């Protein structure tokens, strides 16, 4: 993801300068702004309009600090104090930290009495016309006005005048609602729309305290990245139609996740409470998605709570379906599969499988007969948008390819022909609906003697299946995937799977054991270890070593970036 | 013997028979200074302007030569732009419009010389949107100058090309702030830019080096070229050179615009001798000396002014309001500023709370709304003074006004913060008894007697 600005990441070869921050001398990259410099030494300069990835406009005035430079004597040499460090000439007028770029000898004070007074003043100004409707505001709990008010504001209001009235509940886009009275005119959303995603449709109208954020006449704020503005809006002005009023944010558990809606693999924070996923927000990863994600990916999780979600292992005998315990169904599936010779079995894998799942599928295939078992995956393509969307809509094409489960989709037709011809009589389908996704018709599936499905939702394929194995969604399981650019990333479990649905790797591991005996694997870590021992690309890696931000795989990997 | 006007810029303005067309201008020696300038090197003209010690006439009083000096045409590869700031809108100021309406070629000549000196080939006149006729007059003047070969390609037979375009302003006070003006000229909202990094001399119009000069300043360039920088510097006082257009409004018998050598007369001479004294024989109460954003001065105040004696030693004198000489440094020493030259006089019948409410209304209306303190503070102060005027004052109001203003000044992107805070700070500090009375909550501003506003036509006659 290419940002127009990266104020927090100056080029690595930027020379260092000596700077004094709150009395302590240190070295920092030249030109770094004071907000970022302070952050690097653990000091926080509060700010609203400044954002490390957006143009600097300096309008909120919250980051006012004191600045100074070395005191010079008559010969233009710095005056040194007793410890040999330069004495500082402080500028009486406060400066905004976001536009204060470090130069040699610069000094800043981030928390002096003047700075504190400036912040109190700005907080008071921001709140006088604010509706103070926190009890009904969706931003409450993650609102910078609330947070800074507690930290830097006054404990009472001196404002007795009538507040400025502005439009409420403005429908500016398909996914966004605007409350102008809450807006603090920081212009982050305007700059994001214009500079980052090139959809210049937001702007201000009116003047002074009546300044009003609006969408340009005749335009809608509907682009596929619009919900990022809800994230960067420091207040409750922009809220997500999807998430607003669903859950108070302080009840949300935050789990680090990966978006599985395309091969980009945007890093996410999954917000959940008990067994429900309420929202996904982007998690910063400069190597992948920076701080953004597309609306399609962000909202593409609701299917996991669909009423059609499979929650019970089911065996079908003719028209009869029988719910079974996992301990009953897996031996039955194994026993049925064993009745076929390798050439009679086919496997449809999925680019949605994790590496661990794909590895176990490959193990099962080996036990069932190896290369004689015709296997492929279902490719899925859309259009790359030059920002974050990848043309590859499978999150782990590289992973299933690496495990030998993919022939790029070319064998799907062979598979279908072989079924139609009666050669292949048993089919295992993983996380795919062959009717909708692969375009097969029901007649092909009817020819099978055995159809085993592992997946999330009831569909025409599961309707025909002899065994329905309910698996886990991306938010319910652990494991790893390789994104389109060859980066190995981790999924984490945010919520439990519904009903009897089970982690896919557990199901596959048990099935493999039932088919070919145990191999001493009991945890996902052990599965990864076994996989790393066999797959050179993962040599020396463990699940924990992948870390929260993933690892770029060194092994030759067909490279594809989302932006191309 | 009253001090005489020194009409340099206004030499022809309001003179019988003088018209704004180029024929009249040429008959009166027009464009001779341009012809002279074209025989000189650009840097030589810049040097003359530095020697002249000319200070900007827009309000800030910044050295014009130094401003030009920030731009080194040899060093940069981008084009240099010059913009004439004709967005005159500071309350109490009506000098630039006299030049534009009555002697447009004087402005053009000064501007062409300034462009030539700084190697500018494209310049703009950003004129206040409300000056509709002024824009038409300038357009006509530009067309005339082109016909006569003073603008366009190969000016006056030299190899120098220049185009000047008139751009009508967007109807907001903030468009006169130089970086706001540049944004507006680029077609955007006139939100002033942060400085650093967007100093016009470095990253101005279209991110190119840009000079923004006031109308009166540019007119002075013509006269500096004619008489030479050293000769020009003899007018007025050191560091306060040249003449100054003064706009007097308010409670005087003969308001109007005048031109004097800088520092040649005192406030008392201006009001009593030039403007015929306070209206109706009433007493002077207060003066805002440099446009509505300048801090108010109260009659009876004493100021300690330091000045250099001829032998080089410093002396300190204590003087009263009417003894203040009208120059940049003395007004600054008195705690206010020469600003835009708009002198607003208030007599004893004026309710200072009402006067401040009027100023606050202006600034609340004109705040661009970009940065927090000014956006919210200007309207807050207006609401408080409106309440005081309506007799709904609260005991804490004077202190509230002061602290709100203190939280604006020095904390904003542009000088509008000071412009709206200084009146409040000075009015509340200097007229505490009037604010205290209103703050009791029972006093609404009473209608004043015999103080109807003077009709504009009469004001013009008086001038």
Interface residues (C-beta under 8 A of the other chain):
Chain A: X56 X57 X58 X59 X60 X61 X62 X64 X93 X94 X96 X99 X101 X117 X118 X121 X122 X124 X125 X126 X128 X129 X158 X159 X160 X161 X162 X164 X184 X185 X203 X204 X206 X207 X208 X209 X210 X211
Chain B: X172 X189 X191 X194 X196 X197 X364 X365 X366 X367 X368 X369 X370 X371 X372 X373 X375 X376 X377 X378 X379 X380 X383 X384 X387 X394 X396 X400 X406 X407 X408 X410 X411 X412 X413
